Amino acid sequence: MNFIFYALLFILFPFMAQSQIKLEKITPELSNLWGVSVLNKEEVLFTQRAGKLFRLNVFKKEIYEVKGAPKVFNYGQGGLLDIAIEEDNNKKIIYLCFSKITKNSESATAINSYEFQNDELFNKKQIFVSNKSSRSSRHFGCRLATNSKYIFATIGDRGTRNDSQNLKNHSGSVIKILKNGNYYNNKAFKNSLPEIFSIGHRNPQGLTFNIDKTNLWLHEHGPQGGDELNLIVKGKNYGWPKITFGKEYGSGRTIGMGTSKPGYEDPLKVWIPSIAPSGIMIYKGTMFEEFKDKVIIGSLKFRQLHLLSLKNNIVVSEEKILTNQIGRIRDLKEMSDGSIIIINDEFNGGVYRLYKQ
């Protein structure tokens, strides 16, 4: 397979001049990939927005389609989106977040769980469906993060801004639910839906815990010049559309009441211009010592990775790497050997592996 790209990345890392870094495309061209999760030491599962799920051996470069993926609303930004994998009693449990077809050409953000064996999903369980169905084809959110017996997920505003401040619908929120789908009340806000954990989000497409799973990090797409990185806390309001650094597309007019107000959480970082962030991880491996404990975020717009250094949960520096070497970066995950799997969501995209020899 002629899909190997050798990158002399020491230009980007002067202090690594003696190390050989490789960037390798490990699949044929695949269109509109969205989410990836590690299955074991050698394999990942990844989603294709059109509704397909694949298993990939990243070392042998063998790819197989997985049966049993849900039927999805494959339109605009909708489709089969994020995936999370866990092991429970020696069983592989797969969580899929997707845009579910509801009624009258409408859709809602939904989460199913499955057992996985022999390249097939079975024992399907619907564990969440947003209560706000819409004909909109944008802002689904749909990123997943797991912790203990809970699963956290981002729900976009579906293009209806004020829904992000409405405690009676799920749009524009982060939810926290039990992995088994049973009833659970976060009691995050007075008189809110029980699943809601935080509100005031526009289109959050990055969600991850830190290494010891004590802090939940989220980034989201703002409007023009309003992308944000936030530390998510139960019962907090992150402002959209009341408080934002973003401006109206085209006209540049102010949105809401300004960039900061009491009662709303300030972002820890804002990107102006917007980078269209997607995918987020905190590096814990040893293959790239220079990445240790850094927040790594993909950029769809600028086709690069952003590496953020933190001190006491404050962003103190930012580096940019792999600019225009992969294309639109949609998601990324760390393998057990410390290499990084990156997926490109373009029509001629695919899966890449970044590693050091």
Secondary structure, DSSP 8 states (H G I E B T S, - for coil): ---EE---GGGT-GGGTTS-EEEEE-S--BS-EEEEEE-SSSEEEEEETTTEEEEEETTTTEEEEEB-------STT-SEEEEEEEEETTEEEEEEEEEEE-STT-EEEEEEEEEEETTEEEEEEEEEE-S--BS--S--EEEEEEETTEEEEEE--TT-GGGGG-TTS-TTEEEEEETT--------STT--TTEEEE--SEEEEEEE-TTS--EEEEEE-SBT-EEEEEE-TT-B--TTTB-S-B-TTT--B-TTBS--TTS---SEEESS---EEEEEE---STTGGGTT-EEEEETTTTEEEEEEEETTEEEEEEEESTTTS-SEEEEEE-TTS-EEEEE-STTBEEEEEEE-
